[in-house]
């Protein structure tokens, strides 16, 4: 029974994690355990186990008398996450040594970014953009060649993903990514550093803007999220 | 039963963690599950659970066919741990804003360091020195005022503790700590940065020296450890 339970709670954890970091379950939304147990056709125990693991990952918070909620990050928390990300990522870039095989990968990524831009312009679908985003930043972290730094970054990754979905800076991010890749390909590492810091600061500002608006007017449906986006 | 088991394995985890980070169980030592189960008067399950959690914490490694061992860090791993530590700690110091209450704490710490020096000189007991070490570096990390950075540092802490016990730089570390505190108290933050970087690099070099020697001649008794120390 223990093994089955564990695997159930892990599956539920994965589904909820994707809904939260993918911004389908919005920050501040109350999580109804009974409803989830019915949806997944399981008892409440594995749902509760999954939620407790999500608390450790900072994606869910609990109000002891009231219940579980999707984590609603404060401005200060967003700043702290982005600050640590900036420290790790700029360090990795400063240390990075891009060889020819890395440069080939970056050129291929540049083409994928062009494609992501076309898809986003045509259908408003940011899926491919998100993929290129993860690939570029992941590659920079890889270049740190420090397994402990990579591990720490991976732990932050859910939160970074969540923040990424909050901001609507797709077109500007695409341009910033292109500038960053061009600087690396040209060997202008000092420029690359500046472009990266500037890009990460803008991502931070974008997240704070959206999430602060959401904190002021807690939302539970995607209809009201659209209002927030429109208000921007 | 599940609750009792959990608490048993957590207790065993704590005991083994202390033995490893306190350098009583030396790197490379084989861990005998049967022996530990007899010592703690428990079944093998909670011992194995504790060891598996210690693997996650990078303090134990497993060789699937042979068994569990106290983690024997490679030179590259020590460099990576120390590098990440340096990135986090120098960032925290750069950002730190020491107010009057912090300065009072640093003055009190300076007196404790004097005391630690006397105890170490008289009895060779480094317990008090280790305490002042943790207090000073912990205070710098606190001043980052970033809960995610603190969390990451805390995760590294067992490994930092382990490395700290490997090097025999007590007297030099005491002097370096004094210089660092003096620079902060004098408001020479640029000097403080340089002193911190220099200190952490020396700690790294000291750990690499001892642990590399130990890797070359795997040890299991403290008698043979003394030989390594003498060889230095």
Interface residues (C-beta under 8 A of the other chain):
Chain A: X2 X77 X80 X81 X83 X84 X87 X88 X91 X146 X147 X148 X149 X152 X155 X156
Chain B: X2 X77 X80 X81 X83 X84 X87 X88 X91 X146 X147 X148 X149 X152 X155 X156
